[in-house]
Amino acid sequence: MTDDISTKIALFKGKKIRRTLHHGEWWFSVVDVIWALTDSTNPNDYWYKMKIRVKTEDGFEPSTVCRQLKLQAPDGKLRETDCADTEGIFRLIQSIPSPKAEPFKRWLAKVGYERVQEIENPELATKRTRMLYKLKGYSDDWIEKRMRGIAIREELTDEWKNLGAKEHQDYEILTAEISKATFGVTPNEYKKLKGLKRENLRDHMDDFELIFNMLGERATTEIHRTEDSKGVRKLKADAKAGGDIAGGARKNLEKRLGRSVVSKKNFLQKPEDKKRLKK
């Protein structure tokens, strides 16, 4: 589980191909690949008819190289989507008549190879993420905090996975517990406060918000380890306890500063909007 902004979407000739990591390998949305290769106005219908055609003509069952994994849908929600790994996509491409097939194969091989490189040398993935944030206009100081936050988040979700959290909903519930205790709002409420929709909330936090977010998640991880926690019920109690620690620190700072740390400001706002919010 990670919120690395560079892993969710790949681009082929300007078209977005949704992807996700599954057992250390890239798995790509089949309908996105079909859309990129055929320009079909209804790639879902194309995929449905293709499965019937290929099974009838070639005796090949496309579903054997696919599995349903959760990808972000246009409405921002995670939905079960037919996906295939690099080898599976290569097999499916053989059944899609398209002049783009060969360049797409070269692109797919490159994307897959980059992932292999990153597995062997994680520093490459880190450097790429830093570069993406830099290109978006974030400062070096902010990037350092954000990268540290990503590492802390990954450490926490690894603990959750090992200690009994299995479903995506479990991670959402535990994350919400930390957020409520740390900031007094859930992640969804926080996004509404900042005027965000599909954007990553953490990419729109300022220094203090990132710091307290990290404190809540790091404290939760340490509580899990110290108390040898197991099961979602205990993890939820630990999440609240970790968030309470960060929330207490936040309230003490707010009392001293005379203002709230929880802010409406976000990175999307124009400079004049940010000045207006400070008034």
N, C-alpha and C positions, 0 to 999 in steps of 0.2 A: 504494500500500500504506500503510494507516494503521490504527492501533488506536483511533481516535477512538470513544469509547463511544456517541456520539450518532448514529452513522450506520448501525448494524447493524439496528435495529428501529424501526418506526414503529407507532403505536397508532391503531386506528380503533374507537371505542366499546369500549375495553378489550381489544380483540383484537390480538395481535401480527402485524404484517405484516413479514416479513423483506425486506430490500432491500440493494442494493449499488450502488456507483457504477461505471459502465462508460462509458468515453469521455465523462466529464463529465455523464452523465445518470443519473437514478435508474432502476433496474430492479427490479421487484417480483416476489416469488414468486407464481406463478399459483395454486397450491393454497392459499396463505394467503389470497389475495383471495377465492377460492371459499368457503373456510371462513368468512370474515368476512361474506360476503353471504348464504350459504345455511344456515349452522349445520350443515352436513352432518357426519355422524359419520365419513365416509370421503371427504374431499375429493379424494384421489388417484383413487378410483374414479369420482367425479363428473366429474373432469377427463377421464378416459379415455373415459367414455361421451359426454361433451359434445363431444369432438373428432369422434366418429363421427356424432353427431346433427347437428351444425352443418354438417359437410361434406355430409351427405346432404340436409338440408333447404334450406340456403342456398348450397351450393356454395362455402362459405368454408373454407379450410384454416387452422385456428387456429395451427398450427405456424409459419406464415409470419410471424407477428408475435412469435414467441418465439425465444429462444435459451437454451441451457443455460449457466448461470453457477454458480460455486461459492458456496453459502450454508451457514451453520452449521446442521447437523441437530440434533435433540434430544439425540443422544449426544455433541454437542460437536465432531464432526468436520465438515470441509468436504466437501460433496457436490454433484455436478452437479444443478442444479434448474432446471426450466422457469421462465423469467422473461420479463417483457415490460416495455417502457418505458411511460411515461405514455400515449402515444398508443395503444400496443398494448392496454393494460389497458382504455382507453375502448372499444376495438372489442370486446373480449371481454365486457365488461359487458352489451353489447347482446344477448348470447345467454344471459344468466343472469337468469331471472325472479326478481326480489327487490324487496321494498319498500324495501330499503336502498340500491338502486342510485343514486338521485339524491343522497342525502347523501354516499354514498361518492365520487361524481364530484366533488362540491364539496371534499371532503377531499383527494382526489387532486390536484386543481388547486392547492390551497393548498400541499401538500407540494412539488409541482413548482415552484411559484413561489418558495418559500423557497430551494430549491436554486439557482434562477437568481440570486436576490439574493446568495447566498453566493459564487457564482462571480464576480459583478461586484464584490463587496465581501467578501473573505475574513475581514475583521475580525468580521463578523456570526457566522460559524461559530465563531470563536474565543471570542467572548463567550458564545455558547450553551453551548459545552463548559465554560467556566469556571462558568457558572451551574449546570449539572448536577452538577459536582463539589461546588460549594458546598452544594447541596441535599442531597447525600449526607453532608455533615458534615465534609468535608476543610477543613483550615486554608488561609488565603491563601498562606502560605509554601510549603506542600506543593504547592498548585495551580500556583504559579509554576514550580516545578521540573518538575512533570508536564507542563505546557504546553511548556516548553523541550525536554523529552525527546521529546515528540510531533514537534516541528519537526525535531529532530536525526534522529529515526527516518525521517521522510518524506524528508529530504535523502539519507540513506543508501540507502533503497530505490529512490529515483529513480536514484542512481548504479548500483545493481545492475541495474536494468532497462536502462539505457543501455549497460552493459558486458557483457551476455551472460546475465544470470539471467532465465529466461523462465517456468519452471514454479513453482508454489506451493512445491513440494518444495525447489527451489533456495533460496528465501528461508528456509525452515525450517532447512536445513542450515547456511547462512551465519550465521543468528541463533544456532543452537546452538553454533557454533564460537566466536563472541564470548562467549557466556555461559559456556561451559566454561573458557575462558581467564581470564575476568574473575572468576567466582565459584566455579569448580571443579565446577559442576553445569550440566546442560542446563536449558532452561526447563521441560520436563516434570518433571524431578527437583526443580526449585525449587518448582513448584506443589505437588507431593506433600509437600515439607518444610513448606510453609505450610498444608497441609490444604485446598488449593483444587481445584476441579474445572473448571467452565466459566468461572470468573471470569478477568478479565484480570490476569495476574501483576503487571504494572507498577502497577496500581491498588492493590496491596497491599504495595508496597515502602516502606521508610522513607527518610529523607533520604539517608543514605550509600549505600543500595542504588541509589536513583535517580541519584545523582551518579556512581557508578562505572559504572553502566549507560550513562549518557550519555557518559562519557569513552571507554569501549570502542567505542561506535558512532561517535562523532565522530572518534576516532583512525583508525578503519578507513576512514572516508570520505576523510580527508586522505591516507592511504597510497595509496588507489586513485588519487586525483588526481595525487599526486606521482610515482607510478611508472607512470602511464598504463596501469593494469591492464585486462585483457580476458580473458573466459572464466571459467567457474565455478571451474576448478581454481586459477587465480591469485587470484580473489576469495576463495576459501576460505583460502588461505595468508595473504592480507592480513587476513582476519577474525580469524584466530588471532593475528596480530601485533598488531592493534589491541586485542584482548582481553588479550593479555599485558601491554601497557602499563598498562591499567586494573587487571589482576590484581596487577601488581607494586606499584602504588600502594596497593591494598587491603591487601596483606600487610604493607606497611610501617606502615600505620595500625593494623592489628590488633596488630602487635608492640608498638607504642607504647601502645595502649589496654589490651592484655592481654585482649582478647575478640574474638570473631568478628563481622564485619560481616554475614555471611550469617545471616539471622534467621528463626525460625519465626513471628515475629509477623506479623499481617496485619490489615487494616482491619476485617475481619468479626468479629474477636474482641471479646468483651465486656470492659469495663474490668477486671473481676476476673481474667479469663483472662490479660490482658496483665501484670498485677501478678505473677501466679503465675509467668509465664515469665521475669520479670526476676530472680526469686529464685535 
